[in-house]
Amino acid sequence: MRQQDAKPLIIREWDRWIQTQPIDPETASARDSFKFFLELQEARSPLLDFRPRGQDKWQIVYGWLVREGRVSN
């Protein structure tokens, strides 16, 4: 999967996931997004099957969440 294809799917999954957590979506932090990432990784989610092009997948996902305003920087 290409990053551009994975990004909207990851954002959509974040929006679903955050509703199941005791976290205020307006104040979600990097720590919260790391928990989200680890849960995807542990579940071997196909959402993480994108090519990182030499970058760390966690940093990519975190960057997407920050740029989309889902997580504070």
N, C-alpha and C positions, 0 to 999 in steps of 0.2 A: 504494500500500500504506500502511496506517496504521502508526504507530509501534508500537502494541500488537501488531500482527501481525508486524512486522519483528523486534522484540526477541527472541523465543524462537528465531527462525531465525538471527539474528546470533550469539546465545550458542551455539547448536548448531554453527555454522560455526567459531566460535572454538575450541570444544572439539576439533573435528576438526583444525583448522589447527595448534594448539599442539602436537599430537602429532607433527607433521611437522617441527617446528623444534628446534634444539639449545638449547631453553629449558626450564628447570625450571618446570612449571606453577605450582608453589607460590611462585615468586619472579618471576613475570611482571610487567613494569613498564609504565609509560605508554609508554615508547619501543617496547616490543614490541607493544603494542596499536596504536600509530600505524603500525608496519610492517604489521600485519594490515589496518588500515583502508586504507592506501595500496595494498596488493595487491588488495583488493576493488575499490577505485576504478579502478585500472589495468585490471583485468579487466572493468570495467563491469558489476559484479555487480548483478543485480536486487535483491539484498538491500538495496542502498542506495537503492532507489526509493521510500523513504518520505518523507512530507511533514515537513520539519524545523520547521515553524511558527515561522519567524523565527530559529531557532537554527542553529548550525553542526553539520552531521552528525557530524563527528569528535567534537565534545564530547558529543553524544548517545550515540554508540556507546561512547565511553570511560566515560561515566557508567554505562551499563548494565553494562559489564564490571566496574567497581569495585563497584557495588551487588550484583552477583551473586557477588562474591568471586573473580573470575577474575584480577583485576589489583590490585596494591597501589596505594594512593593516594599 
